[in-house]
Amino acid sequence: MSAEADLRAVLVASAGLVSAVPVTRIGIDAVDQGATRPYIALSKQSALPSFALDNTLPGTITTIDIQCVGTNRSNAIAVRELVEAALVNVGWIGASAAYDPDNDLEVEVLTVDWIVG
């Protein structure tokens, strides 16, 4: 299983999150263009091998952006907060916000380091 699929499995297991964002709108890499908002897209930034002191490779650290697209700014923030709650035991390394004027998208982005090994 990929890091993105592992992370998606954690998100779709959150009853609070899927009550606001249906499972079909939580996608890896992309969500269908024109999808009903809100939705979540997981996007891998990088994957780095994590070597042990004995030079074995016990796992890979994958950095993933979780893009929370809402119907408006407050909805995007609410979706991000639900994602944060779903990841309370995992943690995240940063959050940011954006607006895409070409597509009129309000986006909140969480960045996580997901370790697979």
Phi and psi restraints in degrees (range 20) as a CNS / XPLOR table:
assign (resid 1 and name C) (resid 2 and name N)
       (resid 2 and name CA) (resid 2 and name C) 1.0 -80.5 20.0 2
assign (resid 2 and name N) (resid 2 and name CA)
       (resid 2 and name C) (resid 3 and name N) 1.0 162.9 20.0 2
assign (resid 2 and name C) (resid 3 and name N)
       (resid 3 and name CA) (resid 3 and name C) 1.0 -59.6 20.0 2
assign (resid 3 and name N) (resid 3 and name CA)
       (resid 3 and name C) (resid 4 and name N) 1.0 -39.5 20.0 2
assign (resid 3 and name C) (resid 4 and name N)
       (resid 4 and name CA) (resid 4 and name C) 1.0 -64.2 20.0 2
assign (resid 4 and name N) (resid 4 and name CA)
       (resid 4 and name C) (resid 5 and name N) 1.0 -40.8 20.0 2
assign (resid 4 and name C) (resid 5 and name N)
       (resid 5 and name CA) (resid 5 and name C) 1.0 -67.4 20.0 2
assign (resid 5 and name N) (resid 5 and name CA)
       (resid 5 and name C) (resid 6 and name N) 1.0 -38.5 20.0 2
assign (resid 5 and name C) (resid 6 and name N)
       (resid 6 and name CA) (resid 6 and name C) 1.0 -60.8 20.0 2
assign (resid 6 and name N) (resid 6 and name CA)
       (resid 6 and name C) (resid 7 and name N) 1.0 -47.0 20.0 2
assign (resid 6 and name C) (resid 7 and name N)
       (resid 7 and name CA) (resid 7 and name C) 1.0 -64.1 20.0 2
assign (resid 7 and name N) (resid 7 and name CA)
       (resid 7 and name C) (resid 8 and name N) 1.0 -42.4 20.0 2
assign (resid 7 and name C) (resid 8 and name N)
       (resid 8 and name CA) (resid 8 and name C) 1.0 -60.6 20.0 2
assign (resid 8 and name N) (resid 8 and name CA)
       (resid 8 and name C) (resid 9 and name N) 1.0 -39.2 20.0 2
assign (resid 8 and name C) (resid 9 and name N)
       (resid 9 and name CA) (resid 9 and name C) 1.0 -61.0 20.0 2
assign (resid 9 and name N) (resid 9 and name CA)
       (resid 9 and name C) (resid 10 and name N) 1.0 -39.0 20.0 2
assign (resid 9 and name C) (resid 10 and name N)
       (resid 10 and name CA) (resid 10 and name C) 1.0 -65.1 20.0 2
assign (resid 10 and name N) (resid 10 and name CA)
       (resid 10 and name C) (resid 11 and name N) 1.0 -43.1 20.0 2
assign (resid 10 and name C) (resid 11 and name N)
       (resid 11 and name CA) (resid 11 and name C) 1.0 -65.4 20.0 2
assign (resid 11 and name N) (resid 11 and name CA)
       (resid 11 and name C) (resid 12 and name N) 1.0 -45.5 20.0 2
assign (resid 11 and name C) (resid 12 and name N)
       (resid 12 and name CA) (resid 12 and name C) 1.0 -72.4 20.0 2
assign (resid 12 and name N) (resid 12 and name CA)
       (resid 12 and name C) (resid 13 and name N) 1.0 -13.6 20.0 2
assign (resid 12 and name C) (resid 13 and name N)
       (resid 13 and name CA) (resid 13 and name C) 1.0 -82.2 20.0 2
assign (resid 13 and name N) (resid 13 and name CA)
       (resid 13 and name C) (resid 14 and name N) 1.0 -6.1 20.0 2
assign (resid 13 and name C) (resid 14 and name N)
       (resid 14 and name CA) (resid 14 and name C) 1.0 -89.1 20.0 2
assign (resid 14 and name N) (resid 14 and name CA)
       (resid 14 and name C) (resid 15 and name N) 1.0 109.5 20.0 2
assign (resid 14 and name C) (resid 15 and name N)
       (resid 15 and name CA) (resid 15 and name C) 1.0 -59.8 20.0 2
assign (resid 15 and name N) (resid 15 and name CA)
       (resid 15 and name C) (resid 16 and name N) 1.0 -40.7 20.0 2
assign (resid 15 and name C) (resid 16 and name N)
       (resid 16 and name CA) (resid 16 and name C) 1.0 -61.9 20.0 2
assign (resid 16 and name N) (resid 16 and name CA)
       (resid 16 and name C) (resid 17 and name N) 1.0 -41.9 20.0 2
assign (resid 16 and name C) (resid 17 and name N)
       (resid 17 and name CA) (resid 17 and name C) 1.0 -68.0 20.0 2
assign (resid 17 and name N) (resid 17 and name CA)
       (resid 17 and name C) (resid 18 and name N) 1.0 -47.8 20.0 2
assign (resid 17 and name C) (resid 18 and name N)
       (resid 18 and name CA) (resid 18 and name C) 1.0 -72.3 20.0 2
assign (resid 18 and name N) (resid 18 and name CA)
       (resid 18 and name C) (resid 19 and name N) 1.0 -14.0 20.0 2
assign (resid 18 and name C) (resid 19 and name N)
       (resid 19 and name CA) (resid 19 and name C) 1.0 -73.2 20.0 2
assign (resid 19 and name N) (resid 19 and name CA)
       (resid 19 and name C) (resid 20 and name N) 1.0 -25.2 20.0 2
assign (resid 19 and name C) (resid 20 and name N)
       (resid 20 and name CA) (resid 20 and name C) 1.0 -97.8 20.0 2
assign (resid 20 and name N) (resid 20 and name CA)
       (resid 20 and name C) (resid 21 and name N) 1.0 -34.0 20.0 2
assign (resid 20 and name C) (resid 21 and name N)
       (resid 21 and name CA) (resid 21 and name C) 1.0 -128.4 20.0 2
assign (resid 21 and name N) (resid 21 and name CA)
       (resid 21 and name C) (resid 22 and name N) 1.0 105.4 20.0 2
assign (resid 21 and name C) (resid 22 and name N)
       (resid 22 and name CA) (resid 22 and name C) 1.0 -56.8 20.0 2
assign (resid 22 and name N) (resid 22 and name CA)
       (resid 22 and name C) (resid 23 and name N) 1.0 150.4 20.0 2
assign (resid 22 and name C) (resid 23 and name N)
       (resid 23 and name CA) (resid 23 and name C) 1.0 -52.1 20.0 2
assign (resid 23 and name N) (resid 23 and name CA)
       (resid 23 and name C) (resid 24 and name N) 1.0 -37.4 20.0 2
assign (resid 23 and name C) (resid 24 and name N)
       (resid 24 and name CA) (resid 24 and name C) 1.0 -67.9 20.0 2
assign (resid 24 and name N) (resid 24 and name CA)
       (resid 24 and name C) (resid 25 and name N) 1.0 -12.7 20.0 2
assign (resid 24 and name C) (resid 25 and name N)
       (resid 25 and name CA) (resid 25 and name C) 1.0 -107.9 20.0 2
assign (resid 25 and name N) (resid 25 and name CA)
       (resid 25 and name C) (resid 26 and name N) 1.0 20.4 20.0 2
assign (resid 25 and name C) (resid 26 and name N)
       (resid 26 and name CA) (resid 26 and name C) 1.0 -116.3 20.0 2
assign (resid 26 and name N) (resid 26 and name CA)
       (resid 26 and name C) (resid 27 and name N) 1.0 103.4 20.0 2
assign (resid 26 and name C) (resid 27 and name N)
       (resid 27 and name CA) (resid 27 and name C) 1.0 -119.7 20.0 2
assign (resid 27 and name N) (resid 27 and name CA)
       (resid 27 and name C) (resid 28 and name N) 1.0 158.0 20.0 2
assign (resid 27 and name C) (resid 28 and name N)
       (resid 28 and name CA) (resid 28 and name C) 1.0 -95.3 20.0 2
assign (resid 28 and name N) (resid 28 and name CA)
       (resid 28 and name C) (resid 29 and name N) 1.0 127.2 20.0 2
assign (resid 28 and name C) (resid 29 and name N)
       (resid 29 and name CA) (resid 29 and name C) 1.0 75.8 20.0 2
assign (resid 29 and name N) (resid 29 and name CA)
       (resid 29 and name C) (resid 30 and name N) 1.0 -41.0 20.0 2
assign (resid 29 and name C) (resid 30 and name N)
       (resid 30 and name CA) (resid 30 and name C) 1.0 -163.3 20.0 2
assign (resid 30 and name N) (resid 30 and name CA)
       (resid 30 and name C) (resid 31 and name N) 1.0 164.5 20.0 2
assign (resid 30 and name C) (resid 31 and name N)
       (resid 31 and name CA) (resid 31 and name C) 1.0 -122.0 20.0 2
assign (resid 31 and name N) (resid 31 and name CA)
       (resid 31 and name C) (resid 32 and name N) 1.0 148.4 20.0 2
assign (resid 31 and name C) (resid 32 and name N)
       (resid 32 and name CA) (resid 32 and name C) 1.0 -50.4 20.0 2
assign (resid 32 and name N) (resid 32 and name CA)
       (resid 32 and name C) (resid 33 and name N) 1.0 135.5 20.0 2
assign (resid 32 and name C) (resid 33 and name N)
       (resid 33 and name CA) (resid 33 and name C) 1.0 -59.4 20.0 2
assign (resid 33 and name N) (resid 33 and name CA)
       (resid 33 and name C) (resid 34 and name N) 1.0 133.8 20.0 2
assign (resid 33 and name C) (resid 34 and name N)
       (resid 34 and name CA) (resid 34 and name C) 1.0 83.6 20.0 2
assign (resid 34 and name N) (resid 34 and name CA)
       (resid 34 and name C) (resid 35 and name N) 1.0 9.7 20.0 2
assign (resid 34 and name C) (resid 35 and name N)
       (resid 35 and name CA) (resid 35 and name C) 1.0 -61.2 20.0 2
assign (resid 35 and name N) (resid 35 and name CA)
       (resid 35 and name C) (resid 36 and name N) 1.0 148.0 20.0 2
assign (resid 35 and name C) (resid 36 and name N)
       (resid 36 and name CA) (resid 36 and name C) 1.0 -65.0 20.0 2
assign (resid 36 and name N) (resid 36 and name CA)
       (resid 36 and name C) (resid 37 and name N) 1.0 136.6 20.0 2
assign (resid 36 and name C) (resid 37 and name N)
       (resid 37 and name CA) (resid 37 and name C) 1.0 -89.1 20.0 2
assign (resid 37 and name N) (resid 37 and name CA)
       (resid 37 and name C) (resid 38 and name N) 1.0 149.8 20.0 2
assign (resid 37 and name C) (resid 38 and name N)
       (resid 38 and name CA) (resid 38 and name C) 1.0 -81.8 20.0 2
assign (resid 38 and name N) (resid 38 and name CA)
       (resid 38 and name C) (resid 39 and name N) 1.0 159.2 20.0 2
assign (resid 38 and name C) (resid 39 and name N)
       (resid 39 and name CA) (resid 39 and name C) 1.0 -150.8 20.0 2
assign (resid 39 and name N) (resid 39 and name CA)
       (resid 39 and name C) (resid 40 and name N) 1.0 167.1 20.0 2
assign (resid 39 and name C) (resid 40 and name N)
       (resid 40 and name CA) (resid 40 and name C) 1.0 -130.5 20.0 2
assign (resid 40 and name N) (resid 40 and name CA)
       (resid 40 and name C) (resid 41 and name N) 1.0 132.8 20.0 2
assign (resid 40 and name C) (resid 41 and name N)
       (resid 41 and name CA) (resid 41 and name C) 1.0 -122.2 20.0 2
assign (resid 41 and name N) (resid 41 and name CA)
       (resid 41 and name C) (resid 42 and name N) 1.0 130.8 20.0 2
assign (resid 41 and name C) (resid 42 and name N)
       (resid 42 and name CA) (resid 42 and name C) 1.0 -98.5 20.0 2
assign (resid 42 and name N) (resid 42 and name CA)
       (resid 42 and name C) (resid 43 and name N) 1.0 129.2 20.0 2
assign (resid 42 and name C) (resid 43 and name N)
       (resid 43 and name CA) (resid 43 and name C) 1.0 -132.9 20.0 2
assign (resid 43 and name N) (resid 43 and name CA)
       (resid 43 and name C) (resid 44 and name N) 1.0 119.8 20.0 2
assign (resid 43 and name C) (resid 44 and name N)
       (resid 44 and name CA) (resid 44 and name C) 1.0 -75.5 20.0 2
assign (resid 44 and name N) (resid 44 and name CA)
       (resid 44 and name C) (resid 45 and name N) 1.0 126.1 20.0 2
assign (resid 44 and name C) (resid 45 and name N)
       (resid 45 and name CA) (resid 45 and name C) 1.0 -85.9 20.0 2
assign (resid 45 and name N) (resid 45 and name CA)
       (resid 45 and name C) (resid 46 and name N) 1.0 -46.7 20.0 2
assign (resid 45 and name C) (resid 46 and name N)
       (resid 46 and name CA) (resid 46 and name C) 1.0 -161.2 20.0 2
assign (resid 46 and name N) (resid 46 and name CA)
       (resid 46 and name C) (resid 47 and name N) 1.0 162.0 20.0 2
assign (resid 46 and name C) (resid 47 and name N)
       (resid 47 and name CA) (resid 47 and name C) 1.0 -137.8 20.0 2
assign (resid 47 and name N) (resid 47 and name CA)
       (resid 47 and name C) (resid 48 and name N) 1.0 120.7 20.0 2
assign (resid 47 and name C) (resid 48 and name N)
       (resid 48 and name CA) (resid 48 and name C) 1.0 -120.5 20.0 2
assign (resid 48 and name N) (resid 48 and name CA)
       (resid 48 and name C) (resid 49 and name N) 1.0 133.5 20.0 2
assign (resid 48 and name C) (resid 49 and name N)
       (resid 49 and name CA) (resid 49 and name C) 1.0 -66.0 20.0 2
assign (resid 49 and name N) (resid 49 and name CA)
       (resid 49 and name C) (resid 50 and name N) 1.0 142.9 20.0 2
assign (resid 49 and name C) (resid 50 and name N)
       (resid 50 and name CA) (resid 50 and name C) 1.0 -113.7 20.0 2
assign (resid 50 and name N) (resid 50 and name CA)
       (resid 50 and name C) (resid 51 and name N) 1.0 99.2 20.0 2
assign (resid 50 and name C) (resid 51 and name N)
       (resid 51 and name CA) (resid 51 and name C) 1.0 -84.8 20.0 2
assign (resid 51 and name N) (resid 51 and name CA)
       (resid 51 and name C) (resid 52 and name N) 1.0 143.7 20.0 2
assign (resid 51 and name C) (resid 52 and name N)
       (resid 52 and name CA) (resid 52 and name C) 1.0 -84.9 20.0 2
assign (resid 52 and name N) (resid 52 and name CA)
       (resid 52 and name C) (resid 53 and name N) 1.0 172.3 20.0 2
assign (resid 52 and name C) (resid 53 and name N)
       (resid 53 and name CA) (resid 53 and name C) 1.0 -60.9 20.0 2
assign (resid 53 and name N) (resid 53 and name CA)
       (resid 53 and name C) (resid 54 and name N) 1.0 -27.3 20.0 2
assign (resid 53 and name C) (resid 54 and name N)
       (resid 54 and name CA) (resid 54 and name C) 1.0 -90.1 20.0 2
assign (resid 54 and name N) (resid 54 and name CA)
       (resid 54 and name C) (resid 55 and name N) 1.0 13.4 20.0 2
assign (resid 54 and name C) (resid 55 and name N)
       (resid 55 and name CA) (resid 55 and name C) 1.0 69.3 20.0 2
assign (resid 55 and name N) (resid 55 and name CA)
       (resid 55 and name C) (resid 56 and name N) 1.0 16.6 20.0 2
assign (resid 55 and name C) (resid 56 and name N)
       (resid 56 and name CA) (resid 56 and name C) 1.0 -82.8 20.0 2
assign (resid 56 and name N) (resid 56 and name CA)
       (resid 56 and name C) (resid 57 and name N) 1.0 164.2 20.0 2
assign (resid 56 and name C) (resid 57 and name N)
       (resid 57 and name CA) (resid 57 and name C) 1.0 -113.5 20.0 2
assign (resid 57 and name N) (resid 57 and name CA)
       (resid 57 and name C) (resid 58 and name N) 1.0 88.6 20.0 2
assign (resid 57 and name C) (resid 58 and name N)
       (resid 58 and name CA) (resid 58 and name C) 1.0 -77.1 20.0 2
assign (resid 58 and name N) (resid 58 and name CA)
       (resid 58 and name C) (resid 59 and name N) 1.0 -16.3 20.0 2
assign (resid 58 and name C) (resid 59 and name N)
       (resid 59 and name CA) (resid 59 and name C) 1.0 -176.0 20.0 2
assign (resid 59 and name N) (resid 59 and name CA)
       (resid 59 and name C) (resid 60 and name N) 1.0 -179.0 20.0 2
assign (resid 59 and name C) (resid 60 and name N)
       (resid 60 and name CA) (resid 60 and name C) 1.0 -129.2 20.0 2
assign (resid 60 and name N) (resid 60 and name CA)
       (resid 60 and name C) (resid 61 and name N) 1.0 137.0 20.0 2
assign (resid 60 and name C) (resid 61 and name N)
       (resid 61 and name CA) (resid 61 and name C) 1.0 -99.0 20.0 2
assign (resid 61 and name N) (resid 61 and name CA)
       (resid 61 and name C) (resid 62 and name N) 1.0 117.7 20.0 2
assign (resid 61 and name C) (resid 62 and name N)
       (resid 62 and name CA) (resid 62 and name C) 1.0 -111.4 20.0 2
assign (resid 62 and name N) (resid 62 and name CA)
       (resid 62 and name C) (resid 63 and name N) 1.0 125.7 20.0 2
assign (resid 62 and name C) (resid 63 and name N)
       (resid 63 and name CA) (resid 63 and name C) 1.0 -93.3 20.0 2
assign (resid 63 and name N) (resid 63 and name CA)
       (resid 63 and name C) (resid 64 and name N) 1.0 125.3 20.0 2
assign (resid 63 and name C) (resid 64 and name N)
       (resid 64 and name CA) (resid 64 and name C) 1.0 -128.2 20.0 2
assign (resid 64 and name N) (resid 64 and name CA)
       (resid 64 and name C) (resid 65 and name N) 1.0 133.4 20.0 2
assign (resid 64 and name C) (resid 65 and name N)
       (resid 65 and name CA) (resid 65 and name C) 1.0 -91.0 20.0 2
assign (resid 65 and name N) (resid 65 and name CA)
       (resid 65 and name C) (resid 66 and name N) 1.0 132.7 20.0 2
assign (resid 65 and name C) (resid 66 and name N)
       (resid 66 and name CA) (resid 66 and name C) 1.0 -107.8 20.0 2
assign (resid 66 and name N) (resid 66 and name CA)
       (resid 66 and name C) (resid 67 and name N) 1.0 105.2 20.0 2
assign (resid 66 and name C) (resid 67 and name N)
       (resid 67 and name CA) (resid 67 and name C) 1.0 -92.6 20.0 2
assign (resid 67 and name N) (resid 67 and name CA)
       (resid 67 and name C) (resid 68 and name N) 1.0 113.6 20.0 2
assign (resid 67 and name C) (resid 68 and name N)
       (resid 68 and name CA) (resid 68 and name C) 1.0 -101.9 20.0 2
assign (resid 68 and name N) (resid 68 and name CA)
       (resid 68 and name C) (resid 69 and name N) 1.0 106.5 20.0 2
assign (resid 68 and name C) (resid 69 and name N)
       (resid 69 and name CA) (resid 69 and name C) 1.0 -101.4 20.0 2
assign (resid 69 and name N) (resid 69 and name CA)
       (resid 69 and name C) (resid 70 and name N) 1.0 124.3 20.0 2
assign (resid 69 and name C) (resid 70 and name N)
       (resid 70 and name CA) (resid 70 and name C) 1.0 -112.1 20.0 2
assign (resid 70 and name N) (resid 70 and name CA)
       (resid 70 and name C) (resid 71 and name N) 1.0 174.8 20.0 2
assign (resid 70 and name C) (resid 71 and name N)
       (resid 71 and name CA) (resid 71 and name C) 1.0 -72.4 20.0 2
assign (resid 71 and name N) (resid 71 and name CA)
       (resid 71 and name C) (resid 72 and name N) 1.0 -24.2 20.0 2
assign (resid 71 and name C) (resid 72 and name N)
       (resid 72 and name CA) (resid 72 and name C) 1.0 -158.6 20.0 2
assign (resid 72 and name N) (resid 72 and name CA)
       (resid 72 and name C) (resid 73 and name N) 1.0 -178.3 20.0 2
assign (resid 72 and name C) (resid 73 and name N)
       (resid 73 and name CA) (resid 73 and name C) 1.0 -59.8 20.0 2
assign (resid 73 and name N) (resid 73 and name CA)
       (resid 73 and name C) (resid 74 and name N) 1.0 -47.5 20.0 2
assign (resid 73 and name C) (resid 74 and name N)
       (resid 74 and name CA) (resid 74 and name C) 1.0 -65.5 20.0 2
assign (resid 74 and name N) (resid 74 and name CA)
       (resid 74 and name C) (resid 75 and name N) 1.0 -34.6 20.0 2
assign (resid 74 and name C) (resid 75 and name N)
       (resid 75 and name CA) (resid 75 and name C) 1.0 -69.0 20.0 2
assign (resid 75 and name N) (resid 75 and name CA)
       (resid 75 and name C) (resid 76 and name N) 1.0 -39.4 20.0 2
assign (resid 75 and name C) (resid 76 and name N)
       (resid 76 and name CA) (resid 76 and name C) 1.0 -61.8 20.0 2
assign (resid 76 and name N) (resid 76 and name CA)
       (resid 76 and name C) (resid 77 and name N) 1.0 -40.3 20.0 2
assign (resid 76 and name C) (resid 77 and name N)
       (resid 77 and name CA) (resid 77 and name C) 1.0 -65.1 20.0 2
assign (resid 77 and name N) (resid 77 and name CA)
       (resid 77 and name C) (resid 78 and name N) 1.0 -42.6 20.0 2
assign (resid 77 and name C) (resid 78 and name N)
       (resid 78 and name CA) (resid 78 and name C) 1.0 -62.1 20.0 2
assign (resid 78 and name N) (resid 78 and name CA)
       (resid 78 and name C) (resid 79 and name N) 1.0 -41.0 20.0 2
assign (resid 78 and name C) (resid 79 and name N)
       (resid 79 and name CA) (resid 79 and name C) 1.0 -65.3 20.0 2
assign (resid 79 and name N) (resid 79 and name CA)
       (resid 79 and name C) (resid 80 and name N) 1.0 -43.7 20.0 2
assign (resid 79 and name C) (resid 80 and name N)
       (resid 80 and name CA) (resid 80 and name C) 1.0 -58.6 20.0 2
assign (resid 80 and name N) (resid 80 and name CA)
       (resid 80 and name C) (resid 81 and name N) 1.0 -42.4 20.0 2
assign (resid 80 and name C) (resid 81 and name N)
       (resid 81 and name CA) (resid 81 and name C) 1.0 -64.2 20.0 2
assign (resid 81 and name N) (resid 81 and name CA)
       (resid 81 and name C) (resid 82 and name N) 1.0 -35.8 20.0 2
assign (resid 81 and name C) (resid 82 and name N)
       (resid 82 and name CA) (resid 82 and name C) 1.0 -67.0 20.0 2
assign (resid 82 and name N) (resid 82 and name CA)
       (resid 82 and name C) (resid 83 and name N) 1.0 -37.5 20.0 2
assign (resid 82 and name C) (resid 83 and name N)
       (resid 83 and name CA) (resid 83 and name C) 1.0 -65.6 20.0 2
assign (resid 83 and name N) (resid 83 and name CA)
       (resid 83 and name C) (resid 84 and name N) 1.0 -42.9 20.0 2
assign (resid 83 and name C) (resid 84 and name N)
       (resid 84 and name CA) (resid 84 and name C) 1.0 -57.9 20.0 2
assign (resid 84 and name N) (resid 84 and name CA)
       (resid 84 and name C) (resid 85 and name N) 1.0 -42.7 20.0 2
assign (resid 84 and name C) (resid 85 and name N)
       (resid 85 and name CA) (resid 85 and name C) 1.0 -63.9 20.0 2
assign (resid 85 and name N) (resid 85 and name CA)
       (resid 85 and name C) (resid 86 and name N) 1.0 -38.3 20.0 2
assign (resid 85 and name C) (resid 86 and name N)
       (resid 86 and name CA) (resid 86 and name C) 1.0 -67.5 20.0 2
assign (resid 86 and name N) (resid 86 and name CA)
       (resid 86 and name C) (resid 87 and name N) 1.0 -26.9 20.0 2
assign (resid 86 and name C) (resid 87 and name N)
       (resid 87 and name CA) (resid 87 and name C) 1.0 -103.8 20.0 2
assign (resid 87 and name N) (resid 87 and name CA)
       (resid 87 and name C) (resid 88 and name N) 1.0 18.5 20.0 2
assign (resid 87 and name C) (resid 88 and name N)
       (resid 88 and name CA) (resid 88 and name C) 1.0 -55.7 20.0 2
assign (resid 88 and name N) (resid 88 and name CA)
       (resid 88 and name C) (resid 89 and name N) 1.0 -32.3 20.0 2
assign (resid 88 and name C) (resid 89 and name N)
       (resid 89 and name CA) (resid 89 and name C) 1.0 -91.2 20.0 2
assign (resid 89 and name N) (resid 89 and name CA)
       (resid 89 and name C) (resid 90 and name N) 1.0 -3.2 20.0 2
assign (resid 89 and name C) (resid 90 and name N)
       (resid 90 and name CA) (resid 90 and name C) 1.0 -103.2 20.0 2
assign (resid 90 and name N) (resid 90 and name CA)
       (resid 90 and name C) (resid 91 and name N) 1.0 -42.8 20.0 2
assign (resid 90 and name C) (resid 91 and name N)
       (resid 91 and name CA) (resid 91 and name C) 1.0 86.8 20.0 2
assign (resid 91 and name N) (resid 91 and name CA)
       (resid 91 and name C) (resid 92 and name N) 1.0 165.4 20.0 2
assign (resid 91 and name C) (resid 92 and name N)
       (resid 92 and name CA) (resid 92 and name C) 1.0 -144.7 20.0 2
assign (resid 92 and name N) (resid 92 and name CA)
       (resid 92 and name C) (resid 93 and name N) 1.0 160.9 20.0 2
assign (resid 92 and name C) (resid 93 and name N)
       (resid 93 and name CA) (resid 93 and name C) 1.0 -106.7 20.0 2
assign (resid 93 and name N) (resid 93 and name CA)
       (resid 93 and name C) (resid 94 and name N) 1.0 -7.2 20.0 2
assign (resid 93 and name C) (resid 94 and name N)
       (resid 94 and name CA) (resid 94 and name C) 1.0 -179.9 20.0 2
assign (resid 94 and name N) (resid 94 and name CA)
       (resid 94 and name C) (resid 95 and name N) 1.0 160.1 20.0 2
assign (resid 94 and name C) (resid 95 and name N)
       (resid 95 and name CA) (resid 95 and name C) 1.0 -139.0 20.0 2
assign (resid 95 and name N) (resid 95 and name CA)
       (resid 95 and name C) (resid 96 and name N) 1.0 148.4 20.0 2
assign (resid 95 and name C) (resid 96 and name N)
       (resid 96 and name CA) (resid 96 and name C) 1.0 -149.5 20.0 2
assign (resid 96 and name N) (resid 96 and name CA)
       (resid 96 and name C) (resid 97 and name N) 1.0 169.2 20.0 2
assign (resid 96 and name C) (resid 97 and name N)
       (resid 97 and name CA) (resid 97 and name C) 1.0 -130.0 20.0 2
assign (resid 97 and name N) (resid 97 and name CA)
       (resid 97 and name C) (resid 98 and name N) 1.0 154.3 20.0 2
assign (resid 97 and name C) (resid 98 and name N)
       (resid 98 and name CA) (resid 98 and name C) 1.0 -153.1 20.0 2
assign (resid 98 and name N) (resid 98 and name CA)
       (resid 98 and name C) (resid 99 and name N) 1.0 161.2 20.0 2
assign (resid 98 and name C) (resid 99 and name N)
       (resid 99 and name CA) (resid 99 and name C) 1.0 -132.7 20.0 2
assign (resid 99 and name N) (resid 99 and name CA)
       (resid 99 and name C) (resid 100 and name N) 1.0 129.6 20.0 2
assign (resid 99 and name C) (resid 100 and name N)
       (resid 100 and name CA) (resid 100 and name C) 1.0 -104.7 20.0 2
assign (resid 100 and name N) (resid 100 and name CA)
       (resid 100 and name C) (resid 101 and name N) 1.0 99.4 20.0 2
assign (resid 100 and name C) (resid 101 and name N)
       (resid 101 and name CA) (resid 101 and name C) 1.0 -67.4 20.0 2
assign (resid 101 and name N) (resid 101 and name CA)
       (resid 101 and name C) (resid 102 and name N) 1.0 -27.9 20.0 2
assign (resid 101 and name C) (resid 102 and name N)
       (resid 102 and name CA) (resid 102 and name C) 1.0 -64.8 20.0 2
assign (resid 102 and name N) (resid 102 and name CA)
       (resid 102 and name C) (resid 103 and name N) 1.0 -36.0 20.0 2
assign (resid 102 and name C) (resid 103 and name N)
       (resid 103 and name CA) (resid 103 and name C) 1.0 -112.0 20.0 2
assign (resid 103 and name N) (resid 103 and name CA)
       (resid 103 and name C) (resid 104 and name N) 1.0 3.7 20.0 2
assign (resid 103 and name C) (resid 104 and name N)
       (resid 104 and name CA) (resid 104 and name C) 1.0 52.9 20.0 2
assign (resid 104 and name N) (resid 104 and name CA)
       (resid 104 and name C) (resid 105 and name N) 1.0 52.7 20.0 2
assign (resid 104 and name C) (resid 105 and name N)
       (resid 105 and name CA) (resid 105 and name C) 1.0 -111.9 20.0 2
assign (resid 105 and name N) (resid 105 and name CA)
       (resid 105 and name C) (resid 106 and name N) 1.0 128.5 20.0 2
assign (resid 105 and name C) (resid 106 and name N)
       (resid 106 and name CA) (resid 106 and name C) 1.0 -95.6 20.0 2
assign (resid 106 and name N) (resid 106 and name CA)
       (resid 106 and name C) (resid 107 and name N) 1.0 122.9 20.0 2
assign (resid 106 and name C) (resid 107 and name N)
       (resid 107 and name CA) (resid 107 and name C) 1.0 -130.6 20.0 2
assign (resid 107 and name N) (resid 107 and name CA)
       (resid 107 and name C) (resid 108 and name N) 1.0 135.1 20.0 2
assign (resid 107 and name C) (resid 108 and name N)
       (resid 108 and name CA) (resid 108 and name C) 1.0 -113.7 20.0 2
assign (resid 108 and name N) (resid 108 and name CA)
       (resid 108 and name C) (resid 109 and name N) 1.0 133.4 20.0 2
assign (resid 108 and name C) (resid 109 and name N)
       (resid 109 and name CA) (resid 109 and name C) 1.0 -122.4 20.0 2
assign (resid 109 and name N) (resid 109 and name CA)
       (resid 109 and name C) (resid 110 and name N) 1.0 127.2 20.0 2
assign (resid 109 and name C) (resid 110 and name N)
       (resid 110 and name CA) (resid 110 and name C) 1.0 -106.1 20.0 2
assign (resid 110 and name N) (resid 110 and name CA)
       (resid 110 and name C) (resid 111 and name N) 1.0 140.3 20.0 2
assign (resid 110 and name C) (resid 111 and name N)
       (resid 111 and name CA) (resid 111 and name C) 1.0 -114.0 20.0 2
assign (resid 111 and name N) (resid 111 and name CA)
       (resid 111 and name C) (resid 112 and name N) 1.0 129.6 20.0 2
assign (resid 111 and name C) (resid 112 and name N)
       (resid 112 and name CA) (resid 112 and name C) 1.0 -126.2 20.0 2
assign (resid 112 and name N) (resid 112 and name CA)
       (resid 112 and name C) (resid 113 and name N) 1.0 150.3 20.0 2
assign (resid 112 and name C) (resid 113 and name N)
       (resid 113 and name CA) (resid 113 and name C) 1.0 -102.1 20.0 2
assign (resid 113 and name N) (resid 113 and name CA)
       (resid 113 and name C) (resid 114 and name N) 1.0 116.6 20.0 2
assign (resid 113 and name C) (resid 114 and name N)
       (resid 114 and name CA) (resid 114 and name C) 1.0 -108.0 20.0 2
assign (resid 114 and name N) (resid 114 and name CA)
       (resid 114 and name C) (resid 115 and name N) 1.0 125.6 20.0 2
assign (resid 114 and name C) (resid 115 and name N)
       (resid 115 and name CA) (resid 115 and name C) 1.0 -101.9 20.0 2
assign (resid 115 and name N) (resid 115 and name CA)
       (resid 115 and name C) (resid 116 and name N) 1.0 123.5 20.0 2
assign (resid 115 and name C) (resid 116 and name N)
       (resid 116 and name CA) (resid 116 and name C) 1.0 -115.8 20.0 2
assign (resid 116 and name N) (resid 116 and name CA)
       (resid 116 and name C) (resid 117 and name N) 1.0 129.4 20.0 2
